[in-house]
Amino acid sequence: MSKRLLTVALSVLTLGALTTAVADAGESPVVRTDSGPVRGVITSELRSFQGIPFAAPPVGDLRWRPPQKPVSWTGVRDASKPGPRCAQGEGLGSAPSEDEDCLYLNVIGPAKPTHEPRPVMVWVHGGGFTGGAGSDYDFKRLALGGDVVVVSVNYRLGAFGFFGHPELGRDSGAFGLEDQQAALRWVQRNARAFGGDPRDVTLFGESAGGMSTCGHLTSPSSAGLFGRAIIQSGPCTLNWPDGGFAPGVPAGTPFRARADVEKDGAAVAAKLGCADVACLRRLSVKDVLNVPLATPAFDSAVLPEHPATAFRAGRFARIPVLTGTTRDEARLFVALYPGHPFTEEHYQELLRTAFGDKAPIVAAKYPSVKHGGPAMAFADAMTDRVWSCPEADARRSLSARTRTFAYEFADRDAPALFPAPPGMRMGASHGAELSYLSDLVGVPVELKPAQQKLAAQMIQYWTRFARTGDPNGAELPRWRPSPKVQSLAPGKIGPVDFAAEHNCGFWAGL
C-alpha cells in the first residue's frame, strides 16, 4: 500500500544540421532528422512533431541496457501523434501502459520563420520515476509566449528504468537517466532541423523531472548537453523522515546506492525464479511491472555519487540555474494519506513516527489550531521539513558557485489536481504551477484572469532565462538572484523571506 501511495503521490523533468521542407499553414511539414524524415502538423501559429524515436526500442535483449541508436528509415514517418507511454501502472491522472517500446520525444515550436535559431527547452516529466509521459504536456503557450522550441521526452520508468542487478554493472539502476541523456544528444544532432539552437539548450523538469535535472547537473557524462537548468519542485538535497513522505515509507532520498539497488534486484530475481538477467529479460511486461518500486542509483555510470553530496561539495556544472518549490508542496501528498479527516491523535502518531522523542517539539511548533486542523498542520510541517528547507540548502550550494534564481510558486487558489479531502485545502501544492506553464493533456484547467496574467509572466520569466540565463525583462517585476527568493502569485510578485516563512532555522536546530 505504501509503495503505491508513493507512486501516486509523486505522479502529482549539431552533427546533423538538416534541412526543413517549407510548408504553408494547413500543410504537413516534413523535417529530415538524422534517422529519417518525419511529417508533423502545422497551423498558422505552431509546428508540432510527436512520437519521434530517439533510441531503439529497449525490448528483448535491450531491456536493461543503455539506449541504442534508433534504426534509420527512408520513407516519411508520421509524426502527428505521440508515441506509446513507457510501461507503468495506473497513477494519479496517469494512464497505465504495457509498452516497452516507448523511447519517443515530441517537438513543438512557432510556425513563424526566424533568421536565427530559437532556444531549445527540453522537458523531463515528473511522476515519481514510475509514471507519466512527455505527451502529458502541451507546451504551445510556452513555445508561442517565449518564441522557443520545446522538446518533451519519455524515459523508462519503474523497474524498466531503475532496476539493478549485479550482472548489469555500473548501468544498474540508471537506465531511465541514460534515456534522458540519449534524448539530449538527439537534440544536439537535430535541433537545427526544427529551428532550434543546439548551443542554447535548457533542461527543465518538475518533481522526478526536477530531481533528474539535479542528477544531470552532477553527471560528468551529461556535461555539455545543456547550458541552463530549471528545477521545479525537485530539490537536489530532498530527503524525508519515516512516514513523512507517505505512510510506511522509511526515511530516505530519491537516490539510492547502486549496491543496495543491486542487492534488492538479486532478491527479486530469486523470488521470480530467475538465476540470471537473461531469464529476467524473458519475463513479460506485466511480470516486470509487479517488481517493487525502484529509484535511480548513484555510484552508477550516470551518477558517480549522490547528487546531494556532489552539490554540497560544489561538484556540479557551473551553468545558470533557476530553481524553486511551491508554497504548500506536501499538501498533495498528505491529501493522499488514508484516514481523512485526521484526528489530533492521528497527527500526533504521524509526528512520533517521523521524529520520535522530538515529536512534541514539532507539535508545539505546528499546532493544529494554528494551521487549520491536524492534516493541515502535518502537511505544513512536511512542506517545510521535506521540501522547502532542503530546497534552501541546495540553493545555498548553487548560488555560492553559479548564477542562481530562486522562486516560490505561491498562488494558494491555483486549480487543484484533484478535490481536497475533508479537513484540507490544497493551496499551492506540489505540481500546482504546471498548468501555468503548460496545458495538461486530459486535465481540464481554467485559469482566472489574474492567474492568466501570472501564467504569461511566468512563461516570460522561464523563456527569458532559457534565452539569456537571466529571467528579467523590462515589463516584468524585477527578479533578483539568489539568495533572494521571488514569490510568484497573482498580483503579488516580489521577494519573500523564504527561510523564515518555512521555519528553516527551527528545522536546522531540531
C-alpha positions as CSV (number, residue, x, y, z in Angstrom):
1,M,0.0,0.0,0.0
2,S,2.8,2.5,0.9
3,K,4.6,1.9,-2.3
4,R,1.5,2.5,-4.3
5,L,0.9,5.7,-2.4
6,L,4.5,6.8,-3.1
7,T,4.0,6.2,-6.8
8,V,0.7,8.1,-6.9
9,A,1.9,10.9,-4.7
10,L,4.9,11.7,-6.9
11,S,2.7,11.4,-10.0
12,V,1.4,14.5,-9.0
13,L,12.0,16.7,-15.7
14,T,24.8,19.6,-34.1
15,L,26.2,16.8,-36.0
16,G,23.2,16.6,-38.3
17,A,22.2,20.2,-39.1
18,L,19.5,19.2,-41.5
19,T,17.1,21.0,-43.8
20,T,13.4,21.5,-43.3
21,A,10.9,21.5,-46.1
22,V,9.0,24.8,-46.4
23,A,5.3,24.4,-45.6
24,D,2.4,26.9,-45.6
25,A,-0.2,26.9,-42.9
26,G,-2.5,23.9,-43.3
27,E,0.2,21.7,-44.9
28,S,2.1,19.0,-43.2
29,P,5.7,19.9,-42.7
30,V,8.5,17.4,-43.3
31,V,11.7,17.6,-41.4
32,R,14.7,15.3,-42.1
33,T,16.2,14.0,-38.8
34,D,19.5,12.1,-38.7
35,S,17.4,8.9,-38.7
36,G,15.0,9.8,-41.4
37,P,12.3,12.2,-42.4
38,V,9.2,12.9,-40.3
39,R,5.9,14.6,-41.1
40,G,4.3,16.7,-38.4
41,V,1.4,19.1,-38.2
42,I,1.4,22.8,-38.9
43,T,-1.1,25.5,-38.1
44,S,-1.0,29.3,-38.6
45,E,0.9,29.5,-35.3
46,L,2.7,26.3,-34.5
47,R,4.6,23.4,-35.9
48,S,4.3,20.1,-33.9
49,F,6.1,16.8,-34.3
50,Q,5.2,13.9,-32.0
51,G,6.3,10.3,-31.5
52,I,9.9,10.7,-32.9
53,P,12.1,7.8,-31.9
54,F,15.4,9.0,-30.2
55,A,16.6,5.5,-29.3
56,A,15.9,1.9,-30.4
57,P,13.1,0.1,-28.6
58,P,14.5,-1.2,-25.3
59,V,12.9,-4.6,-25.7
60,G,14.1,-8.2,-25.6
61,D,17.9,-8.3,-25.2
62,L,17.9,-4.5,-25.0
63,R,15.9,-4.5,-21.8
64,W,18.1,-3.1,-19.0
65,R,20.8,-1.9,-21.4
66,P,21.9,1.6,-22.2
67,P,19.8,3.2,-25.0
68,Q,20.9,2.3,-28.5
69,K,20.7,4.4,-31.7
70,P,17.3,4.1,-33.5
71,V,17.1,2.2,-36.8
72,S,17.1,4.6,-39.7
73,W,14.1,4.8,-42.1
74,T,13.8,6.1,-45.7
75,G,10.1,6.8,-46.1
76,V,8.4,9.8,-44.4
77,R,7.4,8.8,-40.9
78,D,4.1,10.1,-39.5
79,A,4.8,12.4,-36.5
80,S,1.3,13.6,-35.9
81,K,0.6,11.8,-32.7
82,P,2.6,10.8,-29.6
83,G,4.5,7.5,-29.2
84,P,3.4,5.0,-26.6
85,R,3.8,5.8,-22.9
86,C,6.5,3.8,-21.1
87,A,5.3,0.8,-19.2
88,Q,3.7,1.9,-15.9
89,G,0.8,1.2,-13.6
90,E,-2.2,3.4,-13.0
91,G,-1.4,6.6,-11.2
92,L,-2.9,10.0,-10.4
93,G,-4.0,11.3,-13.8
94,S,-1.7,8.8,-15.5
95,A,-2.9,6.1,-17.8
96,P,-1.4,2.6,-17.4
97,S,0.7,1.1,-20.2
98,E,2.4,-2.1,-21.0
99,D,4.6,-0.7,-23.8
100,E,8.4,-1.1,-23.5
101,D,8.8,0.4,-27.0
102,C,8.5,3.9,-25.7
103,L,11.6,6.0,-26.2
104,Y,10.0,8.8,-28.2
105,L,10.0,12.6,-28.0
106,N,7.8,15.5,-29.1
107,V,8.9,18.8,-30.6
108,I,6.7,22.0,-30.7
109,G,7.7,25.4,-31.9
110,P,6.4,28.6,-33.6
111,A,5.5,28.3,-37.2
112,K,6.7,31.8,-38.0
113,P,10.1,31.7,-39.8
114,T,13.1,33.1,-38.0
115,H,16.6,34.1,-39.2
116,E,18.2,32.9,-36.0
117,P,17.7,29.5,-34.4
118,R,15.5,29.6,-31.3
119,P,16.4,28.5,-27.8
120,V,15.5,24.9,-27.1
121,M,13.9,23.8,-23.8
122,V,13.9,20.0,-23.0
123,W,11.2,18.9,-20.6
124,V,11.6,15.9,-18.3
125,H,8.3,14.9,-16.8
126,G,7.5,14.0,-13.2
127,G,5.7,11.0,-11.9
128,G,7.9,9.6,-9.2
129,F,10.1,7.8,-11.7
130,T,7.2,5.4,-12.2
131,G,4.6,7.2,-14.2
132,G,3.8,10.0,-16.7
133,A,4.9,10.8,-20.3
134,G,6.2,13.7,-22.2
135,S,3.0,13.9,-24.2
136,D,1.0,14.7,-21.0
137,Y,2.1,18.3,-21.5
138,D,1.1,20.6,-24.4
139,F,3.6,23.4,-24.4
140,K,2.1,25.6,-27.1
141,R,1.7,28.5,-24.7
142,L,5.3,28.3,-23.7
143,A,6.5,27.9,-27.3
144,L,4.5,30.9,-28.6
145,G,4.8,33.1,-25.5
146,G,8.5,32.7,-25.3
147,D,9.4,32.1,-29.0
148,V,11.2,28.8,-28.1
149,V,11.3,25.2,-29.3
150,V,10.1,22.8,-26.6
151,V,11.1,19.1,-26.6
152,S,9.3,16.7,-24.2
153,V,10.7,13.2,-23.7
154,N,9.8,9.8,-22.5
155,Y,12.2,7.7,-20.4
156,R,12.0,4.2,-19.0
157,L,10.1,4.1,-15.7
158,G,9.9,1.9,-12.5
159,A,11.7,-1.4,-12.8
160,F,12.3,-0.9,-16.5
161,G,14.3,2.2,-15.9
162,F,15.8,1.8,-12.5
163,F,16.1,-1.9,-11.8
164,G,19.5,-3.1,-10.6
165,H,21.3,-6.4,-10.6
166,P,25.0,-7.4,-10.1
167,E,25.2,-8.6,-13.8
168,L,24.2,-5.2,-15.1
169,G,27.3,-3.5,-13.7
170,R,27.6,0.3,-13.4
171,D,24.5,0.8,-15.6
172,S,22.4,-0.7,-12.8
173,G,19.6,1.5,-11.6
174,A,20.2,4.3,-14.0
175,F,18.7,3.3,-17.4
176,G,16.0,6.0,-17.2
177,L,18.6,8.7,-16.7
178,E,20.6,7.3,-19.6
179,D,17.5,7.6,-21.8
180,Q,17.3,11.3,-20.8
181,Q,20.9,11.7,-21.9
182,A,20.1,10.0,-25.2
183,A,17.3,12.5,-25.8
184,L,19.6,15.4,-25.1
185,R,22.2,14.0,-27.5
186,W,19.4,13.7,-30.1
187,V,18.6,17.4,-29.5
188,Q,22.3,18.2,-30.2
189,R,22.2,16.4,-33.5
190,N,18.7,17.5,-34.7
191,A,17.7,20.8,-33.1
192,R,18.6,22.9,-36.1
193,A,16.3,20.9,-38.3
194,F,13.4,22.0,-36.1
195,G,14.5,25.7,-35.9
196,G,16.3,25.3,-32.6
197,D,19.8,26.2,-31.5
198,P,21.8,23.2,-30.1
199,R,24.2,25.7,-28.4
200,D,21.3,27.1,-26.4
201,V,19.6,24.2,-24.6
202,T,17.8,24.4,-21.3
203,L,17.0,21.3,-19.4
204,F,13.9,21.6,-17.2
205,G,11.6,19.4,-15.2
206,E,9.3,19.1,-12.3
207,S,9.2,16.6,-9.4
208,A,11.1,13.5,-10.7
209,G,12.0,15.6,-13.7
210,G,13.5,18.2,-11.4
211,M,15.4,15.5,-9.5
212,S,16.6,14.2,-12.8
213,T,17.8,17.6,-13.7
214,C,19.7,17.8,-10.4
215,G,21.3,14.5,-11.3
216,H,22.4,15.7,-14.7
217,L,24.0,18.8,-13.2
218,T,26.3,16.5,-11.3
219,S,26.8,13.9,-14.0
220,P,30.1,14.1,-15.9
221,S,28.5,12.3,-18.9
222,S,25.8,15.0,-19.1
223,A,28.4,17.8,-19.4
224,G,27.9,20.0,-22.5
225,L,24.4,18.6,-23.3
226,F,22.6,21.7,-21.9
227,G,23.7,25.1,-20.9
228,R,21.0,26.1,-18.4
229,A,18.8,24.3,-16.0
230,I,15.4,24.8,-14.4
231,I,14.5,22.7,-11.3
232,Q,10.8,22.7,-10.3
233,S,9.9,21.0,-7.0
234,G,12.8,18.6,-7.1
235,P,15.3,19.9,-4.5
236,C,18.7,18.5,-5.1
237,T,19.0,17.7,-1.4
238,L,15.5,16.4,-0.9
239,N,15.1,13.9,2.0
240,W,12.3,12.8,4.3
241,P,11.8,11.2,7.7
242,D,10.0,7.9,8.4
243,G,6.4,8.2,7.2
244,G,7.0,11.9,6.3
245,F,6.5,11.3,2.6
246,A,3.9,8.6,2.5
247,P,2.7,6.1,5.2
248,G,5.1,3.2,5.7
249,V,7.8,4.7,3.5
250,P,11.0,4.8,5.6
251,A,13.4,7.8,5.8
252,G,15.3,8.3,2.6
253,T,16.1,10.3,-0.5
254,P,15.2,10.0,-4.2
255,F,18.5,8.3,-4.9
256,R,19.9,5.0,-3.6
257,A,23.4,3.4,-3.6
258,R,23.9,1.0,-6.5
259,A,25.0,-1.8,-4.2
260,D,21.6,-1.6,-2.4
261,V,19.7,-1.4,-5.7
262,E,21.6,-4.5,-7.0
263,K,21.0,-6.4,-3.7
264,D,17.3,-5.8,-4.0
265,G,17.3,-6.8,-7.6
266,A,19.1,-10.1,-6.9
267,A,16.5,-10.8,-4.2
268,V,13.6,-10.1,-6.7
269,A,15.2,-12.3,-9.3
270,A,15.4,-15.2,-6.8
271,K,11.7,-14.7,-5.9
272,L,10.8,-14.8,-9.6
273,G,12.8,-18.0,-10.1
274,C,15.5,-16.4,-12.3
275,A,19.1,-17.3,-11.8
276,D,20.4,-14.6,-14.2
277,V,19.4,-11.4,-16.1
278,A,18.8,-13.4,-19.3
279,C,15.9,-15.1,-17.6
280,L,14.6,-11.8,-16.3
281,R,14.7,-10.4,-19.8
282,R,12.3,-13.1,-20.9
283,L,9.7,-12.1,-18.3
284,S,6.5,-10.5,-19.5
285,V,6.0,-6.7,-19.2
286,K,3.2,-7.5,-16.7
287,D,5.6,-9.5,-14.5
288,V,8.2,-6.7,-14.5
289,L,5.5,-4.1,-13.7
290,N,5.0,-6.0,-10.4
291,V,8.6,-5.8,-9.4
292,P,8.9,-3.5,-6.3
293,L,9.4,0.2,-6.8
294,A,12.9,1.2,-8.0
295,T,14.7,4.6,-7.7
296,P,17.7,6.0,-9.5
297,A,21.1,4.6,-8.4
298,F,24.2,6.6,-7.6
299,D,27.7,5.1,-7.8
300,S,26.5,4.3,-11.3
301,A,27.6,5.1,-14.8
302,V,25.5,8.3,-14.9
303,L,25.8,9.4,-11.2
304,P,29.3,8.8,-9.7
305,E,28.0,10.0,-6.3
306,H,24.8,11.0,-4.6
307,P,23.7,14.3,-6.1
308,A,23.2,15.9,-2.7
309,T,26.8,15.0,-1.8
310,A,28.0,16.5,-5.1
311,F,26.0,19.6,-4.6
312,R,27.3,20.3,-1.1
313,A,30.9,19.8,-2.3
314,G,30.4,22.0,-5.4
315,R,30.8,19.2,-7.9
316,F,28.2,20.3,-10.5
317,A,28.1,22.1,-13.8
318,R,28.7,25.9,-13.5
319,I,25.7,26.9,-15.5
320,P,22.9,29.3,-14.7
321,V,20.1,27.6,-12.7
322,L,16.5,28.7,-11.9
323,T,15.1,26.6,-9.0
324,G,12.1,26.6,-6.8
325,T,9.2,24.9,-5.0
326,T,5.5,25.6,-4.3
327,R,4.3,27.2,-1.1
328,D,2.4,24.2,0.1
329,E,4.2,21.2,-1.5
330,A,3.3,18.5,0.9
331,R,-0.5,19.1,0.9
332,L,-0.7,17.0,-2.3
333,F,1.0,14.0,-0.6
334,V,-0.9,14.3,2.7
335,A,-4.2,14.5,0.9
336,L,-3.4,11.0,-0.4
337,Y,-2.8,9.6,3.1
338,P,-5.7,7.3,4.4
339,G,-7.9,8.3,7.3
340,H,-9.3,11.8,6.4
341,P,-10.4,13.8,8.2
342,F,-7.4,13.5,10.5
343,T,-7.9,13.4,14.2
344,E,-5.5,15.0,16.6
345,E,-4.4,11.5,17.8
346,H,-3.6,10.6,14.2
347,Y,-1.5,13.7,13.7
348,Q,0.5,13.1,16.9
349,E,1.1,9.5,15.9
350,L,2.5,10.6,12.5
351,L,4.8,13.0,14.3
352,R,6.0,10.3,16.6
353,T,6.8,8.0,13.7
354,A,8.7,10.7,11.9
355,F,10.5,12.4,14.8
356,G,10.5,10.0,17.8
357,D,11.0,11.8,21.1
358,K,11.3,15.1,19.3
359,A,7.6,14.9,18.2
360,P,6.3,17.1,21.0
361,I,8.7,19.9,19.9
362,V,7.4,19.7,16.3
363,A,3.8,19.6,17.6
364,A,4.4,22.7,19.6
365,K,5.9,24.5,16.5
366,Y,3.0,23.3,14.3
367,P,-0.1,23.2,16.5
368,S,-3.3,22.1,14.7
369,V,-5.3,25.1,16.0
370,K,-3.0,27.5,14.1
371,H,-2.8,25.5,10.9
372,G,-6.4,24.8,10.1
373,G,-6.6,21.3,11.6
374,P,-4.5,18.2,12.2
375,A,-4.0,17.2,8.5
376,M,-3.1,20.8,7.5
377,A,-0.6,21.0,10.4
378,F,1.1,17.8,9.3
379,A,1.2,19.0,5.7
380,D,2.7,22.3,6.6
381,A,5.3,20.7,8.8
382,M,6.3,18.3,6.0
383,T,6.3,21.1,3.4
384,D,8.9,22.8,5.5
385,R,10.9,19.8,6.6
386,V,10.9,17.7,3.4
387,W,10.7,20.3,0.6
388,S,11.3,23.9,1.5
389,C,14.3,23.7,3.8
390,P,16.2,21.1,1.6
391,E,15.5,23.5,-1.3
392,A,17.1,26.3,0.7
393,D,20.1,24.1,1.4
394,A,20.6,23.1,-2.2
395,R,20.1,26.8,-3.3
396,R,22.9,27.9,-1.0
397,S,25.3,25.4,-2.6
398,L,24.2,26.6,-6.1
399,S,24.3,30.3,-5.5
400,A,27.8,30.1,-3.9
401,R,29.2,28.9,-7.2
402,T,27.0,29.8,-10.1
403,R,24.3,32.4,-11.0
404,T,21.1,31.2,-9.5
405,F,17.5,32.5,-9.5
406,A,15.1,31.1,-6.9
407,Y,11.3,31.2,-6.8
408,E,8.3,30.1,-4.7
409,F,5.0,29.5,-6.5
410,A,2.5,30.9,-4.0
411,D,-0.9,31.0,-5.7
412,R,-2.9,29.3,-3.0
413,D,-6.0,29.5,-5.2
414,A,-4.4,27.6,-8.0
415,P,-6.5,24.9,-9.7
416,A,-6.1,21.7,-7.7
417,L,-5.1,18.4,-9.4
418,F,-7.9,16.7,-7.5
419,P,-10.5,17.7,-4.9
420,A,-9.2,18.2,-1.3
421,P,-10.2,15.6,1.2
422,P,-12.2,16.6,4.3
423,G,-10.2,18.9,6.6
424,M,-7.8,20.1,4.0
425,R,-7.3,22.9,1.4
426,M,-4.9,22.1,-1.4
427,G,-3.4,25.6,-1.7
428,A,-0.2,25.9,-3.8
429,S,0.5,22.2,-3.5
430,H,3.0,20.0,-5.4
431,G,2.5,20.4,-9.2
432,A,0.2,23.5,-8.8
433,E,2.5,25.6,-11.1
434,L,2.3,23.2,-14.0
435,S,-0.9,24.5,-15.6
436,Y,0.6,28.0,-15.6
437,L,3.4,26.9,-18.0
438,S,1.6,24.1,-20.0
439,D,-1.8,22.8,-20.9
440,L,-2.1,19.4,-19.1
441,V,-3.5,16.9,-21.6
442,G,-6.8,15.4,-20.4
443,V,-6.9,17.6,-17.3
444,P,-9.3,20.5,-17.8
445,V,-8.0,23.6,-16.0
446,E,-9.5,27.1,-16.1
447,L,-7.3,30.0,-15.0
448,K,-9.0,33.2,-13.8
449,P,-7.9,36.4,-15.5
450,A,-5.4,37.3,-12.7
451,Q,-4.0,33.7,-13.0
452,Q,-3.7,34.0,-16.7
453,K,-1.6,37.1,-16.3
454,L,0.6,35.3,-13.8
455,A,0.9,32.4,-16.3
456,A,2.0,34.8,-19.0
457,Q,4.6,36.4,-16.7
458,M,6.0,33.0,-15.6
459,I,6.3,32.0,-19.3
460,Q,8.3,35.2,-19.9
461,Y,10.5,34.5,-16.9
462,W,11.1,30.9,-17.8
463,T,11.8,31.6,-21.5
464,R,13.9,34.7,-20.9
465,F,16.0,32.6,-18.6
466,A,16.3,29.9,-21.3
467,R,17.4,32.6,-23.8
468,T,19.9,34.6,-21.6
469,G,20.4,32.9,-18.3
470,D,18.5,35.7,-16.6
471,P,14.7,35.8,-16.2
472,N,14.3,39.5,-16.1
473,G,12.6,41.7,-18.7
474,A,11.7,45.4,-18.9
475,E,8.0,44.7,-18.4
476,L,8.4,42.1,-15.6
477,P,8.7,42.7,-11.9
478,R,12.4,42.6,-11.0
479,W,13.8,39.2,-10.0
480,R,17.0,39.4,-8.1
481,P,19.4,36.5,-8.0
482,S,19.7,34.1,-5.0
483,P,19.9,34.4,-2.0
484,K,16.7,36.5,-2.8
485,V,13.6,34.4,-3.5
486,Q,10.9,35.6,-5.8
487,S,7.3,34.8,-4.7
488,L,5.0,34.1,-7.7
489,A,1.3,34.8,-7.0
490,P,-1.3,36.8,-8.9
491,G,-0.6,40.5,-8.4
492,K,2.0,39.7,-5.8
493,I,5.3,39.0,-7.4
494,G,8.3,40.1,-5.3
495,P,10.8,39.0,-2.7
496,V,9.8,36.7,0.2
497,D,11.7,35.7,3.3
498,F,11.7,32.1,2.4
499,A,13.7,30.7,5.3
500,A,11.6,32.5,7.9
501,E,8.3,31.5,6.2
502,H,9.3,27.9,6.3
503,N,10.9,27.8,9.7
504,C,14.3,26.6,8.4
505,G,16.1,27.8,11.5
506,F,13.9,25.6,13.6
507,W,14.5,22.5,11.4
508,A,18.2,23.1,11.2
509,G,18.3,23.0,15.0
510,L,16.0,20.1,15.6
